[in-house]
Amino acid sequence: MINVDASTKTGGLTAIQVQITPTQGEISVGESKFFLCEVTGDAKDIDWYAPSGEKILPNRPDIIVSRGDETMSTLTIYHANVDSAGIYKCVAKNGDKEAQATVQVKIFQKITFESAPSPQEFNEGDDAAIVCNVVSSPPPTIIWKHKGSKIQAAKDVRFKILDKGHLQIRGIKKIDEGMYNCEARVMARGEIDFRMIKVVVNVLPTIRARVSDVNATADIGASALLACDADGFPEPTVTWAHNNIVLENGDKYSLGEDGSELEIKDVKKVDEGDYTCIAKNKAGEKAEEVSLNVFVQPKITYLNNKTASEFDEQVILTCEASGDPTPTISWSFENRVFTEGEQASWTRPDKYESLDRNIVVRSHARVSSLTLKNVLFTYAGQYLCSASNSIGQDEQLMFLEVRYAPKILGLVTVYTWEGNAANISCEVEAHPGAAVLWFRDGLQLPSANTTNVKIYNTPSVSYLEITPDSQNDFGSYNCTASNVMGSESKEFLLIQAEVPSSPEIQQVDPFSSTAVVSFEEPDSMGGVPIIKYRVEWRLPGQEWKSVEHDAKDDLISITITGLKPETAYKVRMSAINGKGEGESSAVSSFTTEPVREPSAPKLEVKVQERGNSLKVNWIKQDDGGSPIKHYLVRYKAKHVSEWKPEIRIPQNSEYVTLSGLDWNTEYEVYVVAENQQGKSDPGIVSFRTASDPTTIPDAASGGSGLGTGAIVGILIVVFFLLLVGVDVTCYFLNKCGLLMCIAVNFCGKAGPGAKNKDIEEGKAAFTKDESKEPIVEVRTEEENTPSQGGGPTEPNETTPLTDPEPAAADSTSPVVNVLPSTANNSVAESFSTAQSSPVSESTTLTISTCSPTKAPPQNSPTAQSSSSNANPQPDVGPLVDLSETPKAPPTSDPTEANANSSQSAPSTDLQVDGPTKDAPNAPCTDSTTPAQNDGKTVKEEKTKVGETEVKNATAEVKTVPSEAPQTNGNESKA
């Protein structure tokens, strides 16, 4: 702090006062500062005077005086130095009036860090001196801090404050690394300043090899990888050297990015040796050795083919191989392996050593020999020499050629018959190849007198084809083969074949319509194979019926079909070969069983493409003497007790497909065949579905392969097909749409509106009488036709898939009397349609009916003459007209009027779910009640109609209002 002195001098009265601000005048070297001289009173001149007493002029560069107004003047000292110190005076004058004030300016040295570099690096373990040069006036006090704490050299001998304030750390460690605070203080001024110095401790590298010994294989184009890991600070650079030569990237060597990995390409044996890994940084360098061991795969260097003759004393096969480590050599021939010290060692099925010691293996260093003594022709062939060591194996084949005289093989007896060509095969093994000749009674074949003999030769077989003309052609034939090593002959016999003996019937298992005949094959085949078996059966006193079955190896029984129940039959069998049919076996008798339930079908399971779908096939067995009505299929998962709903399959079906099954679940399927007598035992099969697929192909990985244009095109095609489908549906169901317009306007067709589902199934029938009364069709589970005399018929596509509700005690079903003239015929008969009778659309009513009564013949003249006179029955309810067609004009015919009046009701959908007895308009009459139409029948005409269906569980009634023919069939529109 300095004092500022101010005083006022006047010639008389005190009128002017001067004050200098600030009152303190300390300036640090190099700094700038200004002083403000304020005058109170009128002052004409305000001047500043330097410590030397000289007036400070405005043109001085370091000290500038500027007057702001009449009462103020400023003194500015720029970049003060030591010469700027002293007492400065401000004088204010106005005439004889004068006032002045002084301020003492002192210049001092501020804390200045002349040298405090950062970072400062040291090697680990060295005595480090952290430099921090600080100057000030007066000299500062230096304090060192690390990690926020003051370093106290008196308490830690590792630290020492040097003369110039430097910090010494003895044996510096990596943990001493970090930021150090060099703080300078001047207590007199309370001045403080600091510098943060980063201290880096470099660590000498440490190095270690990942694998000290690396193995590699030479001459296979493989590479060897040598690697070492180096640590240190800063991170060391790694180089490799081999035989004191630093290795660099090139065709032979490849270094990793950090140099820690050395790849030696296409390793050769000469690359074997020690490689030095060198790590270097600021702290120094370290090295580590890595050994490369180069192995060589075995390679067979010598192996030649050999030739020997049969019965030679011995032949020696030699095999040489190289490799490191030294390979082991072994020999093999076919399935035998020979090694040193063993004779003919077998690896399969058991180890075997030759008792005669004809095969000997000897090995020395890289050479092995295989000696075959007492050479046989079976020694010929390919021998495999195998050389193996710990890193690989090499194999090479050689061929041993054994020359030997011909050897003739083959069957010596051949069977045939007159007129049938036979081949006698003379199979010859010989080396070199042999020439084959055929002889008969010393004469070479073929001779001039033999026209029925031909010879065909192949490299190994000679065929003598003989077509016997008489018994003289049977007998002995000689085959002679010869080559340079010798010759051999063999006699072959051509023998007259016979028909086979009779098979023996062991057992007959009769059923209602089938019988299974079990038999044993004939004792004598006649010299040639049996090709067929004939089974014959008959009723007593009638002709034999027969069927032939191809002979198979596993054929032990034959099934006879088409038999009558409770009927006695006789059966016999015979065998057939190329020569002919043999004698028949002894006749066996059996009696078929009465008509009964069918036998259980045999089931076969086939899993579909999708693992949770299954196709169950069945093979029809004995039908019990009565045609199969249908098959009943039910199935369930084994772990549950509830069966799936029963499926009824038509009798001509052979399979059912079960879809949507649970994954990985065991199912059981029961299939039952049913005829008029009842149900068979179930055919049972179990199976397990596939596991639920867990892998979904990733379509994104391969790309969809479809561009935007292709996708848009596909969408357009799909939309077009959808429109076509809707138009076709409208055409068939509602007789409208574009297709309908084309059919009407261009083709003149009325469309398929007159065809209903029953017509497509071929089961619908309609009637139309001359009185134009409604046509009625009743379909029950057991429809009757005139040709069957009212008896039951086979089930068809309209047969319900579930059993009907229980009926009355007499087992008859209700009958609906719809119209007096059609009540009987419509129930008892099925009618076909006529293409030429246009009528309006009909409506189908599905209701439950009783058993039909037997109808009179369809062509009865009475029906044609009296249909118009028939009166409605009192118990018949009014028919519901579901047609929307125009009404026919009035008629005088009361029956027609009644029919038309019955059609005037609005169109209605009617479905009866329960028994017919609940419907008030459909009373049931007993099947024995006589017809109430006075014996009159309705004339039948074939009509073409369209129908709207209303379904019930057991039968269908179809009413077709009859109208006058229309000029255009298209006017009849739903």
Residue, then its C-alpha position, 0 to 999 in steps of 0.5 A: m500500500i502507498n499513500v497519496d499526498a494532496s495539497t492546495k496552494t492559493g495566493g489568498l483564498t482557497a478556491i481549488q482542490v485536487q484529488i488523485t484516484p486510486t490512492q494505491g500506486e503498485i504496478s507489476v512489471g509489464e502491467s499498465k495502470f492509470f491515475l485520475c486527477e479530479v479538480t474541485g473549483d475552476a482550474k484552467d490548467i491541469d498538468w502532471y509531473a514525472p518523478s524527475g520533476e519534468k512536466i509530462l508531455p502528451n507525446r511520450p509513448d510510455i506515459i500519456v496524459s489526457r484531459g477529459d474536461e475542465t475538472m479531470s486529467t488522466l495519467t496512464i502508465y503503459h507496460a511499466n518497468v522499474d524506471s517507471a517508479g516514483i512520485y507523480k504530481c498533478v497540479a491545477k492552476n487558474g491564474d494565481k490559484e494553484a492546487q496539487a496532489t501526489v501519488q507514489v508509484k512502486i513497480f514490483q516483479k509478479i510471480t512468473f513461471e520461466s520453465a515448467p514444461s508439461p508433460q515431463e517423462f521419466n523411465e521407471g526406476d530413475d531418480a526423476a527431477i520435476v522442473c518448475n522455475v519461478v521468479s518474483s520480487p520478493p522470491p516466492t515460496i514453492i509448494w508441490k501437490h499431487k492428487g490434491s495433497k501437499i507433498q511433504a518431503a520431510k515425511d517421505v524420503r522418496f521426495k525432495i525439494l531441490d534448491k531451485g524449487h524442483l521436485q525430486i522423486r527417487g526411484i520413480k514408479k508407474i504409480d507416481e505418474g499423474m498431474y503435479n501442482c507447482e504452486a508459488r506464493v508471495m506472502a507480502r502481497g498475498e500473491i499466488d500462482f501455479r502450474m499443473i505439470k503432467v508426469v509420465v513414467n515410461v515402463l520398459p517392455t515385457i514380452r512373452a510368446r503365446v506359444s513357445d514352440v509352433n508346429a507346422t507342416a511343410d510342402i502343403g502350401a500352409s502358413a505358420l503363425l508366430a505370435c508374442d504379446a508385449d506390454g510397456f509404456p508407451e506401447p512398444t513396437v514389435t519387430w521380428a528377426h530370424n538369423n539376425i535379420v529383421l523380417e519385413n512384410g513381403d511374399k514370404y512374411s506378413l506382419g500384423e498391424d501391431g507387429s505382434e503376429l508373424e505369418i510365414k507363408d508356404v512353410k518349407k523345411v528350411d523355415e525351421g528354427d528360432y525366431t526373435c520377437i523384439a519389443k521396444n519403446k522409450a524405456g528400452e527393449k526386450a526380446e523373446e525366442v519362438s521356435l518353429n518346428v516344421f514337419v513333413q507329411p509322408k510321401i511315397t517316393y517309390l512303388n512299382n507294379k510287379t508281374a509274377s506267374e502262378f506257383d512262383e516261389q515268391v514275389i517281393l513288393t517294395c515301397e519307399a516313403s519320406g516324411d518327418p517324423t519318419p513314417t510307418i509303412s503298411w500294406s493292404f490287399e482287399n480287406r486285409v492289412f499287413t504290418e511288420g511282424e505280422q503275417a496276413s493280419w486281418t482287421r475284419p472280422d478277426k485278427y488272422e495270421s497266416l499259418d503257412r507264413n506265405i506273407v511276410v512284411r519287413s521294414h527298415a528306415r523308410v523302406s518296407s517290403l511285402t513278400l508273397k511266397n508260393v504265388l497263387f492267382t488269387y494274389a493278383g490285384q491292387y495292393l495299397c501302400s500306406a505311409s503315415n506319421s503323426i501329421g498325415q498319411d500318403e497312399q499309393l496303389m500298385f498292381l501285381e499281375v499274376r499270369y495263370a492258366p485258365k480256370i472254368l467256373g459256372l453251373v454244370t447243369v442247365y435245364t430246358w425243353e424242346g423248342n426253348a433256347a437255353n444258355i450254357s455259361c462257361e465262365v473262364e478266369a485266366h491271365p492272359g485271356a483265354a480262347v474258348l472252344w465248345f465240343r460235342d462228342g469230340l466235334q467242335l461246335p458249331s458244326a455244319n450239321t448243327t443249326n440250332v447252336k450259337i456261341y456268344n463270347t465276352p471277355s470272361v464268359s462264353y455262352l453256348e445257346i442251344t434250342p433243342d429240337s429232339q431228345n438227341d440235343f440233350g446231353s454233355y457239352n465240353c468247354t475248353a479254355s486255353n492260353v499261353m500258361g495252359s488249358e482246362s476243359k469242363e463238361f456241362l450237362l443239358i437236361q430235359a426240364e419237367v413240369p413242376s409237381s403239385p403244390e400242397i394245400q395246407q389250409v383253407d380259411p373261409f370267410s363269407s365272400t372270400a377264402v384264404v388258401s395256404f400252401e407249400e411250394p412243389d417238391s420238384m420245380g422241374g429244373v426251371p423256376i415256377i412262374k405262376y400258381r393257378v387256383e381253381w374252385r367250384l360249386p359241387g357239380q359246376e365248372w371250375k373257376s380259376v385265377e393265376h397269381d405270379a409266383k413270388d419268393d414270399l407267396i405262401s397264400i392266395t385269396i379267392t374272392g367273389l364267393k357266396p356266403e354259406t356255400a360249399y366249395k372245392v379248391r385245388m392248385s397247380a404250379i406253372n413253369g416254363k415247361g408248362e403246368g404241373e399236376s393239380s393238388a388234391v381237392s380240398s373242400f370248405t364252406t363259406e361262412p354266413v353273411r356277417e360283419p365285414s373283416a377289419p380293413k388293413l391300414e397303412v399310414k403315410v405322412q404328408e409333406r407337411g409333418n402334421s398331416l397324415k394319409v391313412n390308406w386301407i385295404k378292403q378285406d372280406d366284406g362279410g358276404s354283403p357289400i360295404k356300405h361305407y367306412l367309419v373313421r375316427y381318431k384321437a391323440k393317445h393322451v386324451s380320452e375324447w375322440k374326434p368326430e366320426i368321419r363317414i367315407p363312401q364305400n369306394s374310397e380307399y383313404v382319408t387325409l387327416s390335417g391340422l394335427d398337433w405337432n409331435t403327438e402320438y395319434e391312433v386311428y380306427v377304421v371300421a367297415e360297415n355292411q348291412q349286417g353291422k360293423s367290422d372290428p376296427g383296423i387300428v394304426s398308431f403314428r406320431t406327427a413330426s416335431d414342430p419346425t423351429t427353423i424358419p428360412d431367413a428370406a431377408s438374407g438372400g433377398s426377395g429377388l422381386g423388384t417393385g414392378a414384379i410385385v405390382g404385376i403379381l398384385i394386378v394378376v391376383f386382383f384380375l383372377l379375383l374378379v374372374g372368380v366373382d363373375v363365375t360365381c355370380y354366373f353359376l349361382n345368380k345367373c348374372g355378371l359378364l359371363m352370363c351376358i356373353a352366354v345369353n347374347f352370343c351363345g344363346k344359352a340360359g346359363p347353369g341356373a337350372k342345375n343344382k348341386d344334386i344334379e351335379e352329383g347325379k342323384a337328383a330326380f324330378t317329376k312333372d305330371e300333365s296337371k302341372e302339379p308341383i313335382v316332389e322328390v323325397r330322399t331318405e337314407e334308404e331310397n327305393t327304386p322300382s327295379q329293386g322292389g322297394g328294397p334298400t339301396e347302397p348308400n350314396e353321396t347324399t347319405p348323412l355322415t351321422d346315424p339318423e334319430p331313432a324311429a318308431a318301434d317298427s323301424t319305419s321313418p315318417v312319410v310326407n304326403v305332399l300331393p295325392s298324385t305324387a305322395n307314393n311315387s315321389v317317395a319310392e322312386s328317383f327320377s332323371t331330368a329331361q333337357s327339353s322341358p323348361v320350367s321355373e326354378s324349384t325349391t328344395l325342402t329338407i324334412s324327415t320322412c317315413s319309409p316309402t311305400k312301394a309305388p305302382p309302375q311308372n308307365s301306368p296309363t291310369a296315371q296319365s288319364s286321371s292325374s287331373n282328377a286327383n283331389p288333395q288329401p285332407d292331411v296334407g299341409p300347404l306347400v311353401d313356394l320359394s320360387e320368385t318366378p312369374k305366376a302361370p295364367p289361371t286355369s280351369d283345372p282345379t288341380e292346377a289351380n290348387a297347385n298355383s294357389s299353393q305357389s303364391a306364398p312368398s319365398t321362404d327358407l325352411q330348415v327343420d332340425g328336429p324330427t318331422k313330427d314337430a312340423p305341423n305341415a308334414p304329418c307322418t303316415d304309416s308305411t302300410t297305409p294304402a295310397q289314397n289316389d285311387g290307384k292313379t299315378v303321375k306321369e313322369e317327365k324329365t325336367k330341368v330345374g334350378e333349386t334353392e335348398v332347405k336342409n334337414a338331417t334325413a331327407e329332401v323334398k323338392t317342389v317344382p311349380s309347373e308352368a307353361p313353356q316360356t319363350n325364353g329360358n332366361e326369364s326364369k331368374a332367381 
